[in-house]
Amino acid sequence: MSAIFKALISFMQVFLLSIGLIPVDRNVDYGGNEYISPVISTPMYLVEDGATDYYIVTADETDECIDTAVKELQDYLEKISGVKLPVTVESLIPESAKAISIGETNISDTIEFDFSSIGEDGFLLYSDGENFIIRGEDSRGTLYGVYTFLEEYLGVRWFTPTLEKVPESDDIVIDANINRVVEPSFAVRRNDTMGTNEAHRARTKMNVSFHQNATKYGGTLTYSLWDASLLTLVPKSLFSEHPEYFALGEDGNRTSDHVCLTNPDVLDLVVKNAREIMSNATNGAKFIHIGQDDNINYCHCENCEALYEKYGAVSAPTLIFTNNLADILGPEFPDYTFTFYAYNETDRPPTDTSLKCRPNVAPVLCGLHKACRSHSLLECGAQDGDDSFLNLYGEKEPAIAQDFKVWTEIADRTYIYDYTINFLFSAQFFSNFEYMQETMKYMHDIGITGYIYNCGDGHSAAFNELRNYLLCKLQWDVNADVEYHMMDFLSAYYGEAAAPYIKEIIDIQTAQIKATAHAFDFDWHYQSGYYPIHTMLQLDILWNKALNADITEEQLNNVEIANLSWEFFKANQMQLEYFFLNPLRMVEQEWLYDEFKEHGIDRVSSFSIIPEKDKINFIQRPIMWE
């Protein structure tokens, strides 16, 4: 059977699913291991009937992070029980007192355990029937241990920077025989949700902030230079005097769009400028980045082309250049990691895998921005920007997943840079919930060591807050039960009465898009999947039920914001009340505009602000409002 014929069969199936002649399977598996609540076989009361025998105990000398861990534990135990546990250092603890030991103490040293065996940011939770120990590989690990204890054992939740849940009880009871080591799936974790702050970043156990070092929370992984850094290291202002520093175009002319990374003078210049930046960094930085400008006008000079040919990839000069930079500056800055983008033209790894990254060099892999998100990365090879019939409907080679595996073979450390909305229509539902867990588990299993997420679009439409919450869970534990955490979030954020309707909406949209379309991060297609009329009517009914559920005003506002993504979709499709023959269609679209503005959403695309109302032609679909 020919590839074209198979693709035609696939297309016909998608068409029949789109118009409803074939039912869509709505059984969505979001992945992960089933969540199991901690079991209490032998009770150990930290607080009983509003009273306690426990002290929170630290070493006599502590650092800023341990002080934070102690205060967070004390504050939340008081929020739960009304009891403020006393804090003391171990040399002053009363002889008969029981201890919650935080960090490295004589109490924690009495147990037979090799704490040096715990991985970075990991920790031990240990109870012996009398004392309870929380101790990490370092102070930040101890702080993460406090947050995990509060969350998993006592039911505290930090859903967003402004929404937390703290249960109330006269008793705080745990099992008397806890002995658990916890380590993160990824050593490097970043997810700056809208309105994030140092506290929320730590509470969700994210350890990358890029630019500021939160010493109060154990420090974060920060850069002295990040993103399109070559614009700083090799300024475009040098182009007129030194055009040879810059890329040679295919037309034989130099362009300042890219830098020529095989020019030795460029390396000398970057070494000089990077040394100055690294020496003057005041944010505790331990990373510096080599990142090209956001285009594909890479260099075609003889030396660069020779390396492309030799190593089988345009990424080769960037890798070699970063290795050379690390060789020169590494001895001066031994704690530094030198990272570079595998992005756009450099996203493919060398085919000659004898070319490897230095131990202090790590590629930041951006290839997911081309990948389909509504299907498995391991099965769907459809790539954004390729609108060909065979790419959309034919058999697919999972090239992106395969590329990632090769990168892990040529680098000791590799970081994923992920985007998980459609930036071109960021107010629209993005169908990536079903395969987040599978994708991140694959990354972990092949040896990816860091996961950096470029979060939503500065607003909470399109379920961005839910997505951010789930991604934090998966960055910490790739086997996290996604559906459990999803329902936990939905109940708190949208209200228990509305949560079942919202969950069903997400299930239907996820299944429908999976059956009828691909989902890309930069997709010009506003359809985002195809829905038969009866499914659209069902979704309308579910949204109305959620909007009329018995929930708080704040939760209703959250439901209204989420609903705007559905209204945006219908308006672009000109369906139901937005039908193009409806004489009130312009009125409906004006209402939609007002609702976006009223709910703080000032863009429908990442790349432009919605114009003022008097500049909008409401005959046009909302995709034209940008």
C-alpha positions in Angstrom: 0.0 0.0 0.0 1.5 3.3 -1.1 2.3 6.2 1.4 -0.2 8.4 -0.5 -3.0 5.8 -0.3 -2.4 5.3 3.5 -2.5 9.1 3.9 -5.8 9.3 2.0 -7.3 6.7 4.3 -6.1 8.7 7.3 -7.5 11.9 5.9 -10.9 10.3 5.3 -10.9 9.0 8.9 -10.1 12.5 10.2 -12.9 14.0 8.0 -15.5 11.5 9.3 -14.4 12.2 12.9 -14.6 15.9 12.3 -18.2 15.8 11.1 -19.3 13.3 13.7 -20.0 10.3 11.5 -17.4 8.4 13.5 -17.5 8.9 17.3 -14.3 10.2 18.9 -12.9 8.1 21.8 -13.0 10.4 24.8 -11.2 8.1 27.2 -8.1 10.2 27.7 -5.2 8.8 29.7 -3.2 11.7 31.1 -0.5 9.4 32.4 1.6 8.8 35.5 1.5 6.4 38.4 -1.7 6.3 40.5 -1.5 8.7 43.4 -1.4 7.0 46.8 -2.0 9.0 49.9 0.5 8.4 52.8 -0.7 5.6 55.1 -0.6 6.0 58.9 -0.1 2.5 60.3 1.3 3.7 63.7 0.2 7.2 64.6 2.7 9.8 65.7 1.1 13.1 66.8 3.1 16.3 66.2 0.1 18.2 67.5 -2.8 16.5 69.5 -6.0 18.3 70.6 -4.4 21.7 70.0 -1.2 21.0 72.0 2.3 19.8 71.2 5.4 18.3 72.9 7.5 19.1 69.8 10.2 21.6 69.1 11.5 22.5 65.7 15.2 22.0 66.1 18.2 23.1 64.0 21.9 23.1 64.4 23.4 25.9 66.5 24.6 27.6 63.4 22.2 27.9 60.4 22.1 29.5 57.0 19.5 31.7 55.5 17.8 28.8 53.7 17.4 26.7 56.8 15.9 29.7 58.6 13.4 29.9 55.8 12.6 26.2 56.1 12.0 26.5 59.8 9.8 29.6 59.4 7.7 28.0 56.6 7.2 24.8 58.7 6.3 26.7 61.8 3.9 29.1 60.0 2.1 26.3 58.1 1.8 24.0 61.1 0.2 27.0 63.0 -2.1 27.7 60.1 -3.2 24.0 60.1 -3.6 23.5 63.9 -3.5 26.9 65.5 -0.4 25.8 67.5 2.9 27.6 67.1 5.6 25.1 67.6 8.6 26.5 69.5 11.9 26.8 67.6 15.3 26.1 69.2 18.8 25.1 68.4 20.0 21.7 69.4 22.2 22.8 72.2 19.3 24.4 74.0 16.5 21.8 73.5 14.9 20.7 76.7 16.0 17.2 77.7 12.5 15.7 77.6 11.3 17.5 74.4 10.6 15.7 71.1 12.1 17.1 68.0 11.3 17.9 64.4 14.9 18.1 63.2 15.5 20.4 60.2 18.7 20.1 58.2 22.0 18.7 59.5 21.8 18.2 63.3 23.2 15.8 65.9 19.7 14.2 65.9 19.9 13.4 62.2 23.4 12.1 62.6 22.2 9.4 65.0 20.4 7.4 62.2 22.3 5.0 60.0 22.1 6.8 56.7 24.7 8.1 54.2 23.3 11.6 53.5 26.0 12.1 50.8 24.2 9.5 48.7 21.2 11.8 48.2 21.1 13.5 44.8 21.0 17.3 44.3 17.9 18.9 45.8 16.9 15.6 47.3 16.1 14.9 50.9 15.3 12.3 53.6 12.0 12.2 55.5 12.4 10.0 58.6 10.4 9.3 61.7 11.3 6.9 64.5 8.2 7.1 66.7 9.6 10.0 68.6 11.6 12.4 66.5 10.9 13.5 62.9 13.8 14.4 60.6 13.8 16.4 57.4 17.3 16.7 56.0 18.4 17.4 52.4 21.5 16.9 50.4 22.1 20.6 51.1 20.0 23.4 52.6 17.8 23.8 49.5 17.1 20.1 49.6 16.0 20.5 53.2 13.7 23.3 52.3 12.2 21.2 49.5 11.7 18.4 52.1 9.7 20.8 54.3 7.5 21.7 51.3 7.0 18.1 50.3 6.1 17.2 53.9 3.6 20.0 54.1 2.1 19.1 50.8 2.0 15.3 50.6 1.6 14.5 54.3 -0.5 17.4 55.6 -2.5 18.5 52.5 -1.1 22.0 51.9 -1.3 23.1 48.3 0.2 26.0 46.4 -1.8 26.1 43.2 -0.7 29.6 42.0 1.3 32.4 43.6 -2.0 33.7 45.0 -4.0 30.6 45.7 -3.1 28.1 48.4 -5.0 25.6 50.3 -4.3 24.9 54.0 -6.5 22.3 55.8 -7.4 22.9 59.4 -7.3 20.3 62.2 -6.7 20.1 66.0 -4.4 17.1 65.3 -1.3 16.8 63.1 -0.5 13.2 62.8 2.0 11.3 60.7 3.2 7.7 60.5 5.7 6.8 63.1 7.8 4.8 60.6 8.5 7.1 57.7 11.8 6.4 55.9 11.7 7.9 52.5 14.3 9.4 50.2 13.0 11.8 47.6 15.0 13.1 44.6 13.8 15.1 41.6 13.5 13.7 38.1 15.3 16.7 36.6 18.2 18.5 38.3 17.3 21.8 36.5 13.7 22.9 36.7 12.1 26.2 35.7 8.5 27.2 35.4 7.8 30.9 36.1 4.0 31.0 36.1 2.3 34.4 35.8 2.9 36.5 38.9 5.6 34.1 40.2 7.9 35.1 43.1 10.8 33.6 45.0 8.5 31.9 47.5 6.2 30.3 44.9 9.2 29.1 42.9 10.6 27.4 46.0 7.3 26.0 47.1 6.8 24.3 43.7 10.5 23.2 43.9 11.6 25.1 40.8 15.3 26.0 41.0 15.9 28.2 38.0 15.1 32.0 37.9 17.6 32.9 35.2 18.5 36.3 36.6 18.1 36.5 40.4 19.6 34.3 43.1 17.1 33.7 45.8 19.5 33.0 48.7 16.6 33.0 51.2 15.3 30.0 49.4 18.6 28.2 48.9 19.7 30.0 45.8 18.5 29.4 42.3 20.3 28.6 39.1 21.0 31.9 37.5 22.7 33.2 34.3 25.1 36.0 33.9 23.9 36.1 30.3 20.9 34.3 28.8 18.8 33.9 25.6 20.0 35.6 22.3 23.3 36.4 24.0 25.4 36.7 20.8 23.7 40.0 20.3 25.5 41.2 23.4 28.7 39.3 23.0 29.1 40.4 19.3 27.1 43.6 19.0 25.6 44.4 15.7 27.2 47.9 16.0 30.4 46.2 14.9 29.0 45.2 11.5 30.2 48.2 9.6 33.7 48.0 10.9 34.0 44.2 11.0 31.5 42.6 8.7 33.7 39.4 8.8 32.5 38.8 12.3 29.0 38.1 10.9 27.3 35.5 8.8 28.0 35.2 5.1 24.6 34.8 3.4 23.9 32.3 0.6 23.9 35.3 -1.8 27.5 36.0 -0.9 26.8 39.1 1.2 27.4 39.5 4.9 24.4 39.9 7.3 24.3 40.9 10.9 21.4 38.4 11.5 23.9 35.8 12.7 27.5 35.6 13.8 30.3 33.6 12.1 31.4 31.2 14.8 34.5 29.9 12.9 36.2 33.3 12.8 38.9 33.2 15.5 38.6 36.9 16.1 35.0 36.3 17.1 36.1 33.8 19.7 38.6 36.3 21.1 35.9 39.0 21.3 33.4 36.7 23.0 36.0 35.5 25.5 36.8 39.1 26.4 33.2 40.2 26.7 32.1 37.0 28.5 34.9 37.3 31.0 33.9 40.8 31.9 30.2 39.8 32.2 31.0 36.8 34.3 33.4 38.7 36.6 30.9 41.4 37.2 27.9 39.2 37.8 26.3 40.0 41.2 23.4 37.5 41.1 25.3 34.4 42.0 25.4 33.2 38.4 26.9 29.9 37.5 25.7 29.8 33.9 26.4 31.7 30.7 24.7 31.1 27.4 25.5 31.2 23.7 22.3 31.9 21.8 21.8 33.1 18.3 19.3 35.7 17.1 15.8 34.4 16.3 16.2 33.7 12.6 17.8 31.0 10.3 20.2 33.2 8.4 23.2 31.3 9.5 26.7 31.6 8.1 27.6 30.0 4.8 31.3 30.9 4.7 33.8 28.2 3.6 34.9 27.3 7.1 31.4 27.0 8.6 30.2 25.0 5.6 33.1 22.7 6.0 32.0 21.9 9.6 28.4 21.4 8.5 29.7 18.9 6.0 32.1 17.2 8.3 29.8 16.7 11.2 26.5 16.5 9.4 24.7 19.3 11.1 24.5 23.1 11.2 24.9 22.9 15.0 28.5 21.8 14.8 30.2 25.3 14.8 28.0 26.3 17.7 28.9 23.3 19.7 32.7 23.6 18.9 32.6 27.4 19.6 31.0 26.8 23.1 33.5 24.1 23.8 36.3 26.5 23.0 34.8 29.2 25.2 34.5 26.7 28.0 38.1 25.5 27.5 39.4 29.1 27.8 37.1 30.4 30.6 36.4 27.2 32.5 39.7 27.2 34.5 38.9 30.8 35.6 35.3 30.1 36.4 35.3 26.4 37.5 31.7 26.5 38.9 30.3 27.7 35.6 28.3 25.8 33.0 28.4 27.0 29.4 25.1 26.4 27.6 24.1 26.9 23.9 20.8 26.8 22.0 20.0 23.9 19.8 17.3 25.9 18.1 16.0 26.5 14.5 18.9 25.7 12.2 21.0 24.3 15.1 18.4 22.0 16.6 19.6 18.8 14.8 22.6 17.1 16.5 25.8 16.2 14.7 25.5 12.9 12.8 29.2 12.3 13.6 28.8 11.7 17.3 32.5 11.8 17.9 31.9 15.5 18.3 31.0 15.8 22.0 30.3 18.6 24.5 32.8 19.3 27.2 31.7 18.2 30.7 30.9 21.8 31.5 28.9 22.4 28.3 25.2 21.7 28.0 23.0 22.1 24.9 19.5 23.7 25.5 17.3 21.7 23.2 14.4 23.7 21.7 13.1 21.2 19.2 9.8 20.7 21.0 8.6 24.0 19.4 8.3 22.1 16.2 6.7 19.0 17.6 3.0 18.0 17.5 1.6 18.2 21.1 -1.7 16.4 20.5 0.0 13.1 19.8 2.8 11.1 21.3 6.3 12.4 20.6 7.4 8.8 20.1 4.8 8.1 17.4 4.0 11.4 15.7 6.7 13.0 13.6 4.5 15.8 12.2 6.5 19.1 12.4 5.2 22.6 12.6 5.6 24.7 9.5 5.2 21.7 7.2 1.6 21.9 5.7 2.2 19.1 3.2 -0.5 16.4 3.0 2.0 13.6 3.9 3.2 15.5 7.0 -0.3 16.0 8.3 -1.8 12.6 7.4 0.9 10.2 6.4 3.1 7.9 8.4 5.6 9.8 10.5 9.2 9.3 11.6 9.6 10.6 15.2 12.7 12.6 14.3 12.5 15.1 17.2 12.5 12.3 19.8 15.4 10.6 18.0 17.4 13.9 17.9 17.0 14.4 21.6 18.4 10.9 22.3 21.4 11.7 20.1 22.0 14.9 22.0 22.1 13.0 25.3 24.8 10.7 23.8 27.1 13.6 23.0 26.6 15.7 26.1 26.8 14.8 29.8 24.0 17.4 30.6 21.1 18.4 28.3 18.3 20.8 29.0 14.9 21.0 27.4 13.5 24.4 26.6 9.8 23.8 26.3 6.9 26.0 25.0 3.4 24.8 25.7 0.9 27.2 24.1 0.3 28.2 20.5 2.0 31.5 20.6 0.2 32.7 17.5 -3.2 32.2 19.1 -2.4 32.1 22.7 -5.9 32.7 23.9 -7.0 29.4 22.4 -7.2 26.0 24.0 -3.9 24.2 23.5 -4.1 20.4 23.4 -1.0 19.1 25.2 -2.4 17.8 28.4 -2.6 14.1 27.4 1.1 13.8 26.4 2.9 16.0 28.9 3.7 13.2 31.2 4.7 10.7 28.5 7.0 13.3 26.9 8.7 14.3 30.1 9.1 10.7 31.2 10.8 10.0 27.8 13.1 12.9 28.3 14.0 11.7 31.8 14.5 8.1 30.7 16.9 9.0 27.8 19.0 11.1 30.2 17.8 14.7 29.8 18.9 16.5 33.0 17.0 19.8 33.0 13.6 21.0 32.0 13.1 24.7 31.4 9.5 25.8 30.6 8.6 29.0 28.9 5.2 29.4 30.4 1.9 30.7 29.1 1.3 34.2 27.7 1.0 36.4 30.7 -2.7 35.6 31.2 -4.7 32.7 32.7 -6.9 31.9 29.7 -6.5 28.6 27.8 -6.0 26.8 31.2 -2.5 28.2 31.5 -2.6 28.2 35.3 -3.5 24.5 35.3 -0.8 23.7 32.8 1.8 25.5 34.9 0.8 23.6 38.0 0.9 20.2 36.3 4.3 20.9 34.6 5.8 21.7 38.0 4.6 18.4 39.3 6.1 16.6 36.3 9.4 18.4 36.4 9.8 17.2 40.0 8.4 13.7 39.4 7.9 12.5 35.8 5.7 9.7 37.2 3.2 12.0 38.9 -0.4 11.1 38.6 -1.6 13.9 36.2 -5.3 13.3 36.5 -5.2 13.4 40.3 -3.3 16.7 40.3 -5.6 18.0 37.6 -8.7 17.4 39.6 -7.0 18.7 42.8 -6.3 22.0 41.0 -9.7 22.2 39.2 -11.6 21.8 42.5 -9.7 24.6 44.2 -9.3 27.0 41.2 -12.7 26.7 39.6 -14.7 25.3 42.6 -15.8 21.8 43.5 -19.2 22.3 41.9 -17.7 23.5 38.6 -14.6 21.2 38.5 -16.4 18.1 37.0 -17.7 20.2 34.1 -14.3 21.8 33.4 -12.7 18.3 33.5 -15.2 17.0 31.0 -14.6 20.0 28.7 -10.8 19.4 28.8 -11.4 15.7 28.1 -13.6 16.4 25.1 -11.4 19.0 23.6 -8.2 17.0 24.1 -9.8 13.9 22.5 -11.4 15.9 19.6 -8.1 17.6 18.7 -6.1 14.4 19.0 -8.6 12.7 16.6 -8.8 15.5 14.0 -5.6 17.7 14.1 -2.1 18.3 15.3 -1.3 20.9 17.9 1.8 23.1 17.4 3.5 25.9 19.3 3.5 28.2 16.3 0.5 27.1 14.3 -1.1 29.7 11.9 -4.2 27.5 11.7 -6.9 28.9 14.0 -9.0 25.7 13.8 -7.2 24.0 16.6 -9.1 20.8 15.7 -12.5 20.2 14.2 -15.8 19.7 16.1 -19.2 18.5 14.8 -22.1 20.8 15.7 -23.4 18.3 18.3 -20.1 18.3 20.2 -20.0 22.1 20.1 -23.5 22.3 21.6 -22.5 19.8 24.3 -19.5 21.9 25.2 -21.7 25.0 25.3 -24.0 23.2 27.8 -21.0 22.1 30.0 -19.6 25.7 30.0 -23.1 27.0 31.0 -23.2 24.5 33.9 -19.7 25.5 35.1 -20.6 29.2 34.9 -23.8 28.6 36.9 -22.3 26.3 39.5 -22.4 27.2 43.2 -18.9 28.6 43.5 -17.2 31.7 44.9 -16.9 35.0 43.0 -13.2 34.4 42.5 -13.8 30.9 41.2 -16.5 32.2 38.9 -14.0 34.8 37.5 -11.6 31.9 36.8 -14.3 29.9 35.0 -15.2 33.0 32.9 -11.6 33.5 31.9 -11.3 29.8 30.9 -14.6 30.1 28.9 -13.2 32.9 26.8 -10.9 30.4 25.1 -13.9 28.5 23.9 -15.7 31.7 22.9 -12.6 32.7 21.0 -12.6 29.4 19.1 -16.3 29.6 18.2 -15.9 33.2 17.0 -13.0 32.3 14.8 -14.9 29.3 13.4 -18.0 31.5 12.9 -20.1 28.8 14.6 -23.2 28.9 16.8 -23.9 32.4 18.0 -21.0 33.7 15.9 -22.4 32.1 12.7 -21.6 34.4 9.8 -25.3 34.8 8.8 -26.3 35.7 12.4 -27.4 39.4 12.2 -26.2 39.8 15.8 -22.7 38.3 15.1 -21.0 41.7 15.4 -22.7 42.3 18.8 -21.5 38.9 20.0 -17.9 39.7 18.9 -18.0 43.1 20.6 -19.2 41.3 23.8 -16.2 38.9 23.5 -13.8 41.9 23.1 -15.3 43.5 26.2 -15.0 40.3 28.1 -11.3 39.8 27.2 -10.6 43.3 28.4 -12.7 43.1 31.5 -10.8 39.9 32.5 -7.4 41.4 32.0 -6.6 39.6 28.7 -5.0 42.2 26.4 -3.8 39.9 23.6 -5.0 36.9 21.6 -1.6 36.4 20.1 1.8 36.5 21.9 3.1 39.0 19.4 0.7 41.9 19.7 -1.6 43.7 22.0 -5.3 43.9 21.1 -6.0 47.4 19.7 -8.4 49.8 21.3 -12.0 49.1 20.6 -12.6 52.0 18.2 -9.9 50.4 15.9 -11.6 47.0 15.8 -13.7 46.0 12.8 -16.1 43.5 14.5 -17.0 42.0 11.1 -13.6 40.4 11.3 -12.9 37.3 13.3 -10.9 37.7 16.5 -7.8 36.3 14.9 -7.7 39.6 13.1 -7.7 41.7 16.3 -4.0 41.5 16.8 
